[in-house]
Amino acid sequence: MFKSNVGGIDRILRIVIGAALIAGFFLNREGAWSWLYLLGIIPLVTGLLGTCPLYSLLGIKTCPMHRG
């Protein structure tokens, strides 16, 4: 479906940061700006899928080239 443009370390960092932000939302729901933690959904999903639409627009690719 989508071409992979997110490499291994980038994927891991996106998943960890996304999960941490979402956890922050559930740990700090009473804060006035706590809804901003839900932005962690973006790096989490792009890390799990291995593709980033912004990287596609900018022509960035952090994954190694596949030879075949």
N, CA, C and O atoms as a Tripos MOL2 file, in Angstrom:
@<TRIPOS>MOLECULE
protein
  272   271    68     0     0
PROTEIN
NO_CHARGES

@<TRIPOS>ATOM
      1 N           0.8300   -1.1770    0.0000 N.3       1 MET1
      2 CA          0.0000    0.0000    0.0000 C.3       1 MET1
      3 C           0.8850    1.2550    0.0000 C.2       1 MET1
      4 O           0.8880    2.0080   -0.9740 O.2       1 MET1
      5 N           1.6300    1.4810    1.0800 N.am      2 PHE2
      6 CA          2.5210    2.6260    1.1650 C.3       2 PHE2
      7 C           3.9490    2.1410    1.0620 C.2       2 PHE2
      8 O           4.2690    1.0450    1.5220 O.2       2 PHE2
      9 N           4.8200    2.9510    0.4600 N.am      3 LYS3
     10 CA          6.2330    2.6090    0.4250 C.3       3 LYS3
     11 C           6.8560    2.9240    1.7770 C.2       3 LYS3
     12 O           6.5790    3.9610    2.3810 O.2       3 LYS3
     13 N           7.6960    2.0180    2.2380 N.am      4 SER4
     14 CA          8.3590    2.2080    3.5170 C.3       4 SER4
     15 C           9.4380    3.2790    3.3650 C.2       4 SER4
     16 O          10.3010    3.1700    2.4950 O.2       4 SER4
     17 N           9.3920    4.3040    4.1990 N.am      5 ASN5
     18 CA         10.4080    5.3460    4.1590 C.3       5 ASN5
     19 C          10.9420    5.6830    5.5540 C.2       5 ASN5
     20 O          11.6240    6.6920    5.7350 O.2       5 ASN5
     21 N          10.6290    4.8350    6.5370 N.am      6 VAL6
     22 CA         11.0800    5.0410    7.9110 C.3       6 VAL6
     23 C          11.9590    3.8520    8.3000 C.2       6 VAL6
     24 O          11.5120    2.7060    8.2630 O.2       6 VAL6
     25 N          13.2090    4.1300    8.6740 N.am      7 GLY7
     26 CA         14.1590    3.0800    9.0140 C.3       7 GLY7
     27 C          13.9750    2.5210   10.4110 C.2       7 GLY7
     28 O          13.0900    2.9490   11.1520 O.2       7 GLY7
     29 N          14.8190    1.5600   10.7650 N.am      8 GLY8
     30 CA         14.6960    0.8180   12.0210 C.3       8 GLY8
     31 C          14.7550    1.6670   13.2750 C.2       8 GLY8
     32 O          13.8400    1.6130   14.0970 O.2       8 GLY8
     33 N          15.8140    2.4530   13.4390 N.am      9 ILE9
     34 CA         15.9570    3.2700   14.6450 C.3       9 ILE9
     35 C          14.8720    4.3340   14.6800 C.2       9 ILE9
     36 O          14.3170    4.6250   15.7390 O.2       9 ILE9
     37 N          14.5730    4.9100   13.5360 N.am     10 ASP10
     38 CA         13.5150    5.9180   13.4350 C.3      10 ASP10
     39 C          12.1670    5.3280   13.8470 C.2      10 ASP10
     40 O          11.3900    5.9760   14.5490 O.2      10 ASP10
     41 N          11.8940    4.1130   13.4130 N.am     11 ARG11
     42 CA         10.6340    3.4430   13.7660 C.3      11 ARG11
     43 C          10.5390    3.2060   15.2670 C.2      11 ARG11
     44 O           9.5050    3.4690   15.8820 O.2      11 ARG11
     45 N          11.6200    2.7120   15.8500 N.am     12 ILE12
     46 CA         11.6280    2.4260   17.2830 C.3      12 ILE12
     47 C          11.4070    3.7020   18.0870 C.2      12 ILE12
     48 O          10.6200    3.7170   19.0330 O.2      12 ILE12
     49 N          12.1070    4.7800   17.7050 N.am     13 LEU13
     50 CA         11.9420    6.0490   18.4130 C.3      13 LEU13
     51 C          10.5200    6.5820   18.2850 C.2      13 LEU13
     52 O           9.9660    7.1040   19.2530 O.2      13 LEU13
     53 N           9.9280    6.4580   17.1080 N.am     14 ARG14
     54 CA          8.5570    6.9270   16.9070 C.3      14 ARG14
     55 C           7.5760    6.1410   17.7780 C.2      14 ARG14
     56 O           6.6730    6.7210   18.3800 O.2      14 ARG14
     57 N           7.7550    4.8360   17.8400 N.am     15 ILE15
     58 CA          6.8570    4.0000   18.6400 C.3      15 ILE15
     59 C           6.9960    4.3250   20.1260 C.2      15 ILE15
     60 O           5.9940    4.4550   20.8290 O.2      15 ILE15
     61 N           8.2280    4.4570   20.6060 N.am     16 VAL16
     62 CA          8.4660    4.7440   22.0210 C.3      16 VAL16
     63 C           7.9300    6.1310   22.3870 C.2      16 VAL16
     64 O           7.2540    6.2810   23.4050 O.2      16 VAL16
     65 N           8.2240    7.1380   21.5720 N.am     17 ILE17
     66 CA          7.7610    8.4980   21.8560 C.3      17 ILE17
     67 C           6.2380    8.5760   21.7830 C.2      17 ILE17
     68 O           5.6040    9.1980   22.6350 O.2      17 ILE17
     69 N           5.6560    7.9480   20.7700 N.am     18 GLY18
     70 CA          4.1970    7.9480   20.6430 C.3      18 GLY18
     71 C           3.5260    7.2780   21.8240 C.2      18 GLY18
     72 O           2.5500    7.7970   22.3650 O.2      18 GLY18
     73 N           4.0440    6.1230   22.2290 N.am     19 ALA19
     74 CA          3.4650    5.4120   23.3730 C.3      19 ALA19
     75 C           3.6330    6.2160   24.6610 C.2      19 ALA19
     76 O           2.7350    6.2300   25.5030 O.2      19 ALA19
     77 N           4.7740    6.8830   24.8200 N.am     20 ALA20
     78 CA          5.0060    7.6960   26.0210 C.3      20 ALA20
     79 C           4.0400    8.8810   26.0740 C.2      20 ALA20
     80 O           3.5190    9.2090   27.1400 O.2      20 ALA20
     81 N           3.8010    9.5170   24.9400 N.am     21 LEU21
     82 CA          2.8680   10.6430   24.9210 C.3      21 LEU21
     83 C           1.4440   10.1970   25.2340 C.2      21 LEU21
     84 O           0.7270   10.8760   25.9690 O.2      21 LEU21
     85 N           1.0370    9.0710   24.6850 N.am     22 ILE22
     86 CA         -0.3050    8.5640   24.9610 C.3      22 ILE22
     87 C          -0.4270    8.1670   26.4350 C.2      22 ILE22
     88 O          -1.4590    8.4090   27.0600 O.2      22 ILE22
     89 N           0.6170    7.5630   26.9830 N.am     23 ALA23
     90 CA          0.6070    7.2290   28.4090 C.3      23 ALA23
     91 C           0.5240    8.4990   29.2460 C.2      23 ALA23
     92 O          -0.1600    8.5260   30.2690 O.2      23 ALA23
     93 N           1.2200    9.5500   28.8160 N.am     24 GLY24
     94 CA          1.1540   10.8310   29.5190 C.3      24 GLY24
     95 C          -0.2550   11.3850   29.5500 C.2      24 GLY24
     96 O          -0.6540   12.0030   30.5370 O.2      24 GLY24
     97 N          -1.0110   11.1740   28.4920 N.am     25 PHE25
     98 CA         -2.4010   11.6270   28.4640 C.3      25 PHE25
     99 C          -3.2140   10.9330   29.5430 C.2      25 PHE25
    100 O          -3.9840   11.5730   30.2600 O.2      25 PHE25
    101 N          -3.0430    9.6200   29.6570 N.am     26 PHE26
    102 CA         -3.8290    8.8790   30.6430 C.3      26 PHE26
    103 C          -3.3660    9.1420   32.0730 C.2      26 PHE26
    104 O          -4.1470    8.9780   33.0110 O.2      26 PHE26
    105 N          -2.1240    9.5430   32.2540 N.am     27 LEU27
    106 CA         -1.6150    9.8330   33.5890 C.3      27 LEU27
    107 C          -1.9170   11.2650   34.0270 C.2      27 LEU27
    108 O          -1.8880   11.5670   35.2200 O.2      27 LEU27
    109 N          -2.2050   12.1470   33.0680 N.am     28 ASN28
    110 CA         -2.4070   13.5620   33.3890 C.3      28 ASN28
    111 C          -3.6380   14.0930   32.6560 C.2      28 ASN28
    112 O          -3.5340   15.0360   31.8720 O.2      28 ASN28
    113 N          -4.7750   13.5060   32.9020 N.am     29 ARG29
    114 CA         -6.0040   13.9080   32.2100 C.3      29 ARG29
    115 C          -6.5440   15.2540   32.6710 C.2      29 ARG29
    116 O          -7.2440   15.9200   31.9080 O.2      29 ARG29
    117 N          -6.2430   15.6750   33.8910 N.am     30 GLU30
    118 CA         -6.8280   16.8930   34.4400 C.3      30 GLU30
    119 C          -6.1630   18.1580   33.9320 C.2      30 GLU30
    120 O          -6.7120   19.2470   34.1040 O.2      30 GLU30
    121 N          -5.0050   18.0470   33.3160 N.am     31 GLY31
    122 CA         -4.2950   19.2330   32.8500 C.3      31 GLY31
    123 C          -5.0550   19.9580   31.7460 C.2      31 GLY31
    124 O          -5.7770   19.3400   30.9640 O.2      31 GLY31
    125 N          -4.8820   21.2830   31.6910 N.am     32 ALA32
    126 CA         -5.5920   22.0910   30.7040 C.3      32 ALA32
    127 C          -5.1820   21.7340   29.2770 C.2      32 ALA32
    128 O          -6.0020   21.7920   28.3610 O.2      32 ALA32
    129 N          -3.9450   21.3740   29.0940 N.am     33 TRP33
    130 CA         -3.4340   21.0690   27.7630 C.3      33 TRP33
    131 C          -3.1530   19.5790   27.5740 C.2      33 TRP33
    132 O          -2.3880   19.2050   26.6860 O.2      33 TRP33
    133 N          -3.7490   18.7430   28.3820 N.am     34 SER34
    134 CA         -3.4520   17.3090   28.3370 C.3      34 SER34
    135 C          -3.8530   16.6700   27.0130 C.2      34 SER34
    136 O          -3.3050   15.6330   26.6400 O.2      34 SER34
    137 N          -4.7930   17.2660   26.3040 N.am     35 TRP35
    138 CA         -5.2030   16.7070   25.0090 C.3      35 TRP35
    139 C          -4.0470   16.7160   24.0080 C.2      35 TRP35
    140 O          -4.0730   15.9570   23.0390 O.2      35 TRP35
    141 N          -3.0310   17.5630   24.2210 N.am     36 LEU36
    142 CA         -1.8860   17.5920   23.3080 C.3      36 LEU36
    143 C          -1.1000   16.2800   23.3310 C.2      36 LEU36
    144 O          -0.4170   15.9400   22.3660 O.2      36 LEU36
    145 N          -1.2040   15.5530   24.4350 N.am     37 TYR37
    146 CA         -0.5390   14.2490   24.5070 C.3      37 TYR37
    147 C          -1.0790   13.3010   23.4440 C.2      37 TYR37
    148 O          -0.3720   12.3900   23.0130 O.2      37 TYR37
    149 N          -2.3110   13.5010   23.0210 N.am     38 LEU38
    150 CA         -2.9000   12.6250   22.0080 C.3      38 LEU38
    151 C          -2.2280   12.7750   20.6480 C.2      38 LEU38
    152 O          -2.4470   11.9540   19.7570 O.2      38 LEU38
    153 N          -1.4190   13.8050   20.4810 N.am     39 LEU39
    154 CA         -0.6420   13.9220   19.2520 C.3      39 LEU39
    155 C           0.3640   12.7760   19.1300 C.2      39 LEU39
    156 O           0.9380   12.5620   18.0630 O.2      39 LEU39
    157 N           0.5730   12.0500   20.2110 N.am     40 GLY40
    158 CA          1.4360   10.8720   20.1850 C.3      40 GLY40
    159 C           0.9010    9.7840   19.2760 C.2      40 GLY40
    160 O           1.6320    8.8580   18.9240 O.2      40 GLY40
    161 N          -0.3610    9.8800   18.8910 N.am     41 ILE41
    162 CA         -0.9330    8.9060   17.9580 C.3      41 ILE41
    163 C          -0.2060    8.9680   16.6170 C.2      41 ILE41
    164 O          -0.0240    7.9440   15.9600 O.2      41 ILE41
    165 N           0.2080   10.1610   16.2130 N.am     42 ILE42
    166 CA          0.8610   10.3310   14.9030 C.3      42 ILE42
    167 C           2.1840    9.5720   14.8300 C.2      42 ILE42
    168 O           2.3500    8.7520   13.9280 O.2      42 ILE42
    169 N           3.1420    9.8100   15.7480 N.am     43 PRO43
    170 CA          4.3810    9.0390   15.6400 C.3      43 PRO43
    171 C           4.1730    7.5470   15.8810 C.2      43 PRO43
    172 O           4.8810    6.7200   15.3070 O.2      43 PRO43
    173 N           3.2060    7.2000   16.7280 N.am     44 LEU44
    174 CA          2.9480    5.7850   16.9810 C.3      44 LEU44
    175 C           2.4820    5.0800   15.7110 C.2      44 LEU44
    176 O           2.9890    4.0100   15.3730 O.2      44 LEU44
    177 N           1.5360    5.6630   15.0210 N.am     45 VAL45
    178 CA          1.0030    5.0450   13.8010 C.3      45 VAL45
    179 C           2.0470    5.0290   12.6890 C.2      45 VAL45
    180 O           2.1880    4.0220   11.9950 O.2      45 VAL45
    181 N           2.7800    6.1240   12.5080 N.am     46 THR46
    182 CA          3.7930    6.1340   11.4480 C.3      46 THR46
    183 C           4.9200    5.1530   11.7580 C.2      46 THR46
    184 O           5.5060    4.5710   10.8450 O.2      46 THR46
    185 N           5.2230    4.9680   13.0390 N.am     47 GLY47
    186 CA          6.2380    3.9840   13.4080 C.3      47 GLY47
    187 C           5.7640    2.5690   13.1730 C.2      47 GLY47
    188 O           6.5300    1.7280   12.7020 O.2      47 GLY47
    189 N           4.5150    2.2950   13.4920 N.am     48 LEU48
    190 CA          3.9860    0.9500   13.2890 C.3      48 LEU48
    191 C           3.8270    0.6120   11.8040 C.2      48 LEU48
    192 O           4.0640   -0.5230   11.3910 O.2      48 LEU48
    193 N           3.4270    1.5960   11.0150 N.am     49 LEU49
    194 CA          3.2430    1.3580    9.5840 C.3      49 LEU49
    195 C           4.5550    1.4110    8.8020 C.2      49 LEU49
    196 O           4.6600    0.8220    7.7260 O.2      49 LEU49
    197 N           5.5510    2.1110    9.3350 N.am     50 GLY50
    198 CA          6.8360    2.2120    8.6510 C.3      50 GLY50
    199 C           6.8340    3.2220    7.5210 C.2      50 GLY50
    200 O           7.7360    3.2170    6.6830 O.2      50 GLY50
    201 N           5.8460    4.0760    7.4880 N.am     51 THR51
    202 CA          5.7810    5.1020    6.4540 C.3      51 THR51
    203 C           5.3330    6.4210    7.0620 C.2      51 THR51
    204 O           4.5050    6.4430    7.9720 O.2      51 THR51
    205 N           5.8780    7.5110    6.5600 N.am     52 CYS52
    206 CA          5.5500    8.8380    7.0590 C.3      52 CYS52
    207 C           5.1710    9.7200    5.8730 C.2      52 CYS52
    208 O           5.9930    9.9440    4.9840 O.2      52 CYS52
    209 N           3.9390   10.2220    5.8490 N.am     53 PRO53
    210 CA          3.5210   11.0760    4.7330 C.3      53 PRO53
    211 C           4.3700   12.3390    4.5890 C.2      53 PRO53
    212 O           4.6360   12.7760    3.4700 O.2      53 PRO53
    213 N           4.7950   12.9250    5.6960 N.am     54 LEU54
    214 CA          5.6250   14.1180    5.6250 C.3      54 LEU54
    215 C           6.9740   13.8040    4.9910 C.2      54 LEU54
    216 O           7.4890   14.5980    4.2040 O.2      54 LEU54
    217 N           7.5560   12.6430    5.3300 N.am     55 TYR55
    218 CA          8.8000   12.2200    4.6980 C.3      55 TYR55
    219 C           8.6070   12.0590    3.1970 C.2      55 TYR55
    220 O           9.4920   12.4140    2.4190 O.2      55 TYR55
    221 N           7.4630   11.5290    2.7830 N.am     56 SER56
    222 CA          7.1870   11.3650    1.3570 C.3      56 SER56
    223 C           7.1320   12.7070    0.6450 C.2      56 SER56
    224 O           7.6630   12.8530   -0.4560 O.2      56 SER56
    225 N           6.4890   13.6880    1.2720 N.am     57 LEU57
    226 CA          6.4010   15.0170    0.6710 C.3      57 LEU57
    227 C           7.7630   15.6920    0.5440 C.2      57 LEU57
    228 O           8.0420   16.3790   -0.4380 O.2      57 LEU57
    229 N           8.6050   15.4820    1.5560 N.am     58 LEU58
    230 CA          9.9230   16.1150    1.5680 C.3      58 LEU58
    231 C          10.9980   15.2910    0.8760 C.2      58 LEU58
    232 O          12.1180   15.7680    0.6930 O.2      58 LEU58
    233 N          10.6760   14.0630    0.4890 N.am     59 GLY59
    234 CA         11.6460   13.2010   -0.1810 C.3      59 GLY59
    235 C          12.6860   12.6040    0.7500 C.2      59 GLY59
    236 O          13.7870   12.2700    0.3110 O.2      59 GLY59
    237 N          12.3610   12.4670    2.0140 N.am     60 ILE60
    238 CA         13.2780   11.9160    3.0080 C.3      60 ILE60
    239 C          13.0280   10.4130    3.1270 C.2      60 ILE60
    240 O          11.8850    9.9600    3.0780 O.2      60 ILE60
    241 N          14.1000    9.6530    3.2840 N.am     61 LYS61
    242 CA         13.9790    8.1990    3.4440 C.3      61 LYS61
    243 C          15.0560    7.7510    4.4200 C.2      61 LYS61
    244 O          16.2440    7.8920    4.1310 O.2      61 LYS61
    245 N          14.6600    7.2110    5.5760 N.am     62 THR62
    246 CA         15.6380    6.7770    6.5690 C.3      62 THR62
    247 C          15.8160    5.2610    6.5780 C.2      62 THR62
    248 O          16.6290    4.7420    7.3430 O.2      62 THR62
    249 N          15.0730    4.5480    5.7430 N.am     63 CYS63
    250 CA         15.2370    3.1030    5.7070 C.3      63 CYS63
    251 C          16.3180    2.7380    4.6870 C.2      63 CYS63
    252 O          16.5180    3.4570    3.7080 O.2      63 CYS63
    253 N          17.0120    1.6250    4.9180 N.am     64 PRO64
    254 CA         18.0450    1.2110    3.9730 C.3      64 PRO64
    255 C          17.4260    0.7800    2.6470 C.2      64 PRO64
    256 O          16.2890    0.3120    2.5960 O.2      64 PRO64
    257 N          18.1870    0.9470    1.5980 N.am     65 MET65
    258 CA         17.7020    0.5690    0.2710 C.3      65 MET65
    259 C          17.6640   -0.9440    0.1340 C.2      65 MET65
    260 O          18.5930   -1.6390    0.5460 O.2      65 MET65
    261 N          16.5870   -1.4450   -0.4460 N.am     66 HIS66
    262 CA         16.4470   -2.8860   -0.6810 C.3      66 HIS66
    263 C          17.0130   -3.2140   -2.0510 C.2      66 HIS66
    264 O          16.6820   -2.5600   -3.0400 O.2      66 HIS66
    265 N          17.8550   -4.2120   -2.1060 N.am     67 ARG67
    266 CA         18.4050   -4.6610   -3.3830 C.3      67 ARG67
    267 C          17.7480   -5.9560   -3.7560 C.2      67 ARG67
    268 O          17.5720   -6.8450   -2.9240 O.2      67 ARG67
    269 N          17.3930   -6.0560   -4.9880 N.am     68 GLY68
    270 CA         16.7250   -7.2950   -5.3450 C.3      68 GLY68
    271 C          16.4880   -7.4670   -6.7510 C.2      68 GLY68
    272 O          15.9280   -8.4820   -7.1640 O.2      68 GLY68
@<TRIPOS>BOND
     1     1     2 1
     2     2     3 1
     3     3     4 2
     4     3     5 am
     5     5     6 1
     6     6     7 1
     7     7     8 2
     8     7     9 am
     9     9    10 1
    10    10    11 1
    11    11    12 2
    12    11    13 am
    13    13    14 1
    14    14    15 1
    15    15    16 2
    16    15    17 am
    17    17    18 1
    18    18    19 1
    19    19    20 2
    20    19    21 am
    21    21    22 1
    22    22    23 1
    23    23    24 2
    24    23    25 am
    25    25    26 1
    26    26    27 1
    27    27    28 2
    28    27    29 am
    29    29    30 1
    30    30    31 1
    31    31    32 2
    32    31    33 am
    33    33    34 1
    34    34    35 1
    35    35    36 2
    36    35    37 am
    37    37    38 1
    38    38    39 1
    39    39    40 2
    40    39    41 am
    41    41    42 1
    42    42    43 1
    43    43    44 2
    44    43    45 am
    45    45    46 1
    46    46    47 1
    47    47    48 2
    48    47    49 am
    49    49    50 1
    50    50    51 1
    51    51    52 2
    52    51    53 am
    53    53    54 1
    54    54    55 1
    55    55    56 2
    56    55    57 am
    57    57    58 1
    58    58    59 1
    59    59    60 2
    60    59    61 am
    61    61    62 1
    62    62    63 1
    63    63    64 2
    64    63    65 am
    65    65    66 1
    66    66    67 1
    67    67    68 2
    68    67    69 am
    69    69    70 1
    70    70    71 1
    71    71    72 2
    72    71    73 am
    73    73    74 1
    74    74    75 1
    75    75    76 2
    76    75    77 am
    77    77    78 1
    78    78    79 1
    79    79    80 2
    80    79    81 am
    81    81    82 1
    82    82    83 1
    83    83    84 2
    84    83    85 am
    85    85    86 1
    86    86    87 1
    87    87    88 2
    88    87    89 am
    89    89    90 1
    90    90    91 1
    91    91    92 2
    92    91    93 am
    93    93    94 1
    94    94    95 1
    95    95    96 2
    96    95    97 am
    97    97    98 1
    98    98    99 1
    99    99   100 2
   100    99   101 am
   101   101   102 1
   102   102   103 1
   103   103   104 2
   104   103   105 am
   105   105   106 1
   106   106   107 1
   107   107   108 2
   108   107   109 am
   109   109   110 1
   110   110   111 1
   111   111   112 2
   112   111   113 am
   113   113   114 1
   114   114   115 1
   115   115   116 2
   116   115   117 am
   117   117   118 1
   118   118   119 1
   119   119   120 2
   120   119   121 am
   121   121   122 1
   122   122   123 1
   123   123   124 2
   124   123   125 am
   125   125   126 1
   126   126   127 1
   127   127   128 2
   128   127   129 am
   129   129   130 1
   130   130   131 1
   131   131   132 2
   132   131   133 am
   133   133   134 1
   134   134   135 1
   135   135   136 2
   136   135   137 am
   137   137   138 1
   138   138   139 1
   139   139   140 2
   140   139   141 am
   141   141   142 1
   142   142   143 1
   143   143   144 2
   144   143   145 am
   145   145   146 1
   146   146   147 1
   147   147   148 2
   148   147   149 am
   149   149   150 1
   150   150   151 1
   151   151   152 2
   152   151   153 am
   153   153   154 1
   154   154   155 1
   155   155   156 2
   156   155   157 am
   157   157   158 1
   158   158   159 1
   159   159   160 2
   160   159   161 am
   161   161   162 1
   162   162   163 1
   163   163   164 2
   164   163   165 am
   165   165   166 1
   166   166   167 1
   167   167   168 2
   168   167   169 am
   169   169   170 1
   170   170   171 1
   171   171   172 2
   172   171   173 am
   173   173   174 1
   174   174   175 1
   175   175   176 2
   176   175   177 am
   177   177   178 1
   178   178   179 1
   179   179   180 2
   180   179   181 am
   181   181   182 1
   182   182   183 1
   183   183   184 2
   184   183   185 am
   185   185   186 1
   186   186   187 1
   187   187   188 2
   188   187   189 am
   189   189   190 1
   190   190   191 1
   191   191   192 2
   192   191   193 am
   193   193   194 1
   194   194   195 1
   195   195   196 2
   196   195   197 am
   197   197   198 1
   198   198   199 1
   199   199   200 2
   200   199   201 am
   201   201   202 1
   202   202   203 1
   203   203   204 2
   204   203   205 am
   205   205   206 1
   206   206   207 1
   207   207   208 2
   208   207   209 am
   209   209   210 1
   210   210   211 1
   211   211   212 2
   212   211   213 am
   213   213   214 1
   214   214   215 1
   215   215   216 2
   216   215   217 am
   217   217   218 1
   218   218   219 1
   219   219   220 2
   220   219   221 am
   221   221   222 1
   222   222   223 1
   223   223   224 2
   224   223   225 am
   225   225   226 1
   226   226   227 1
   227   227   228 2
   228   227   229 am
   229   229   230 1
   230   230   231 1
   231   231   232 2
   232   231   233 am
   233   233   234 1
   234   234   235 1
   235   235   236 2
   236   235   237 am
   237   237   238 1
   238   238   239 1
   239   239   240 2
   240   239   241 am
   241   241   242 1
   242   242   243 1
   243   243   244 2
   244   243   245 am
   245   245   246 1
   246   246   247 1
   247   247   248 2
   248   247   249 am
   249   249   250 1
   250   250   251 1
   251   251   252 2
   252   251   253 am
   253   253   254 1
   254   254   255 1
   255   255   256 2
   256   255   257 am
   257   257   258 1
   258   258   259 1
   259   259   260 2
   260   259   261 am
   261   261   262 1
   262   262   263 1
   263   263   264 2
   264   263   265 am
   265   265   266 1
   266   266   267 1
   267   267   268 2
   268   267   269 am
   269   269   270 1
   270   270   271 1
   271   271   272 2
@<TRIPOS>SUBSTRUCTURE
     1 MET1         2 RESIDUE 1 A MET
     2 PHE2         6 RESIDUE 1 A PHE
     3 LYS3        10 RESIDUE 1 A LYS
     4 SER4        14 RESIDUE 1 A SER
     5 ASN5        18 RESIDUE 1 A ASN
     6 VAL6        22 RESIDUE 1 A VAL
     7 GLY7        26 RESIDUE 1 A GLY
     8 GLY8        30 RESIDUE 1 A GLY
     9 ILE9        34 RESIDUE 1 A ILE
    10 ASP10       38 RESIDUE 1 A ASP
    11 ARG11       42 RESIDUE 1 A ARG
    12 ILE12       46 RESIDUE 1 A ILE
    13 LEU13       50 RESIDUE 1 A LEU
    14 ARG14       54 RESIDUE 1 A ARG
    15 ILE15       58 RESIDUE 1 A ILE
    16 VAL16       62 RESIDUE 1 A VAL
    17 ILE17       66 RESIDUE 1 A ILE
    18 GLY18       70 RESIDUE 1 A GLY
    19 ALA19       74 RESIDUE 1 A ALA
    20 ALA20       78 RESIDUE 1 A ALA
    21 LEU21       82 RESIDUE 1 A LEU
    22 ILE22       86 RESIDUE 1 A ILE
    23 ALA23       90 RESIDUE 1 A ALA
    24 GLY24       94 RESIDUE 1 A GLY
    25 PHE25       98 RESIDUE 1 A PHE
    26 PHE26      102 RESIDUE 1 A PHE
    27 LEU27      106 RESIDUE 1 A LEU
    28 ASN28      110 RESIDUE 1 A ASN
    29 ARG29      114 RESIDUE 1 A ARG
    30 GLU30      118 RESIDUE 1 A GLU
    31 GLY31      122 RESIDUE 1 A GLY
    32 ALA32      126 RESIDUE 1 A ALA
    33 TRP33      130 RESIDUE 1 A TRP
    34 SER34      134 RESIDUE 1 A SER
    35 TRP35      138 RESIDUE 1 A TRP
    36 LEU36      142 RESIDUE 1 A LEU
    37 TYR37      146 RESIDUE 1 A TYR
    38 LEU38      150 RESIDUE 1 A LEU
    39 LEU39      154 RESIDUE 1 A LEU
    40 GLY40      158 RESIDUE 1 A GLY
    41 ILE41      162 RESIDUE 1 A ILE
    42 ILE42      166 RESIDUE 1 A ILE
    43 PRO43      170 RESIDUE 1 A PRO
    44 LEU44      174 RESIDUE 1 A LEU
    45 VAL45      178 RESIDUE 1 A VAL
    46 THR46      182 RESIDUE 1 A THR
    47 GLY47      186 RESIDUE 1 A GLY
    48 LEU48      190 RESIDUE 1 A LEU
    49 LEU49      194 RESIDUE 1 A LEU
    50 GLY50      198 RESIDUE 1 A GLY
    51 THR51      202 RESIDUE 1 A THR
    52 CYS52      206 RESIDUE 1 A CYS
    53 PRO53      210 RESIDUE 1 A PRO
    54 LEU54      214 RESIDUE 1 A LEU
    55 TYR55      218 RESIDUE 1 A TYR
    56 SER56      222 RESIDUE 1 A SER
    57 LEU57      226 RESIDUE 1 A LEU
    58 LEU58      230 RESIDUE 1 A LEU
    59 GLY59      234 RESIDUE 1 A GLY
    60 ILE60      238 RESIDUE 1 A ILE
    61 LYS61      242 RESIDUE 1 A LYS
    62 THR62      246 RESIDUE 1 A THR
    63 CYS63      250 RESIDUE 1 A CYS
    64 PRO64      254 RESIDUE 1 A PRO
    65 MET65      258 RESIDUE 1 A MET
    66 HIS66      262 RESIDUE 1 A HIS
    67 ARG67      266 RESIDUE 1 A ARG
    68 GLY68      270 RESIDUE 1 A GLY
